[in-house]
Amino acid sequence: MKIYTRRGDGGDTDLAGGTRISKDALRVEAYGAVDELNAFIGVAIVDCDPKWFSILEAVQRTLFEVGAGLATPPSATQAALSSEGATEADVQSIEAAIDQADQDLPALRAFVLPGGCRAAAAFHAARTVCRRAERRVVALDRVEHLSDATLHYLNRLSDFLFVLARSENVRVGQGDVEWTRRG
């Protein structure tokens, strides 16, 4: 089987269930942003503390399910790729991970600039992509109600990525890069 089909050359793509849709449609923007987030998390994993590997792999699997759910319009009957996305158990799991990562961090005293060590910078980049994915999913939710748990999950996930960035800087002795006003 060839990897290319040429079916998307005109600017349309297939959703799960076979519906054709424009590549700039809100639904495609939403699952594309979630896919991009998943890739950025993959980049962050490369340099991070191995103690987070299993949690981050679970996050990536959940994001894949979120993307599959977003790629499946309500009219589709094909359940093979369909998914509700994240669950409240996934939200609770991320909250527990935030608490675990945050317990050894110094209290925040100022806004933090993205950066520090390589892993922290990657987590900060993933956090910003997560926020964009959340905005795209919220926009789609305004048109077609989606799972509340998926919206909650993306919101908590950006918090988790922020805490991991801070944790990575502490791990390498870098500390946070605090924002201060110019002048």
HELIX and SHEET records of a PDB file:
HELIX    1   1 LEU A   26  ASP A   47  1                                  22    
HELIX    2   2 PRO A   50  TRP A   52  5                                   3    
HELIX    3   3 PHE A   53  LEU A   70  1                                  18    
HELIX    4   4 GLU A   88  ASP A  102  1                                  15    
HELIX    5   5 ARG A  118  VAL A  143  1                                  26    
HELIX    6   6 ASP A  148  ARG A  171  1                                  24    
SHEET    1   A 2 ASP A  12  ASP A  14  0                                        
SHEET    2   A 2 ARG A  20  SER A  22 -1                                        
SHEET    1   B 2 VAL A 112  LEU A 113  0                                        
SHEET    2   B 2 VAL A 177  GLU A 178 -1                                        
END                                                                             
